[in-house]
Amino acid sequence: MNETDRKFFQPKWRRVAATLFCFAWTLVEWLSGEPFWGIIAAGISFYCLWNFFYQFDENNDSAE
């Protein structure tokens, strides 16, 4: 993630909303019988979990 992305996703509610949207989209794809797109959406969902919660530094105040 670049600095602009970090600034945009600094509020926790935005990170939670984006991740929940991705998980909901994964569910839609699996329930509609599209396993290929379900796997793609699941990968994006886990990418969100990794970047927004495991690796995200909330105390990063550089550039201001």
QUIQUI-V413315 format. One line per field, one symbol per residue. ss: DSSP state (H for helix, E for strand, L for the rest). burial: b if it has 16 or more other C-alpha atoms within 10 Angstrom, else e. A space follows every 10 residues. Layout:
ss->???
burial->???
//
This chain:
ss->LLHHHHHHLL LHHHHHHHHH HHHHHHHHHH HLLLHHHHHH HHHHHHHHHH HHHHLLLLLL LLLL
burial->eeeeebeebb eeeebbebbe ebbebbeebb eeeeeeebee bbebbeebbe ebeeebeeee eeee
//
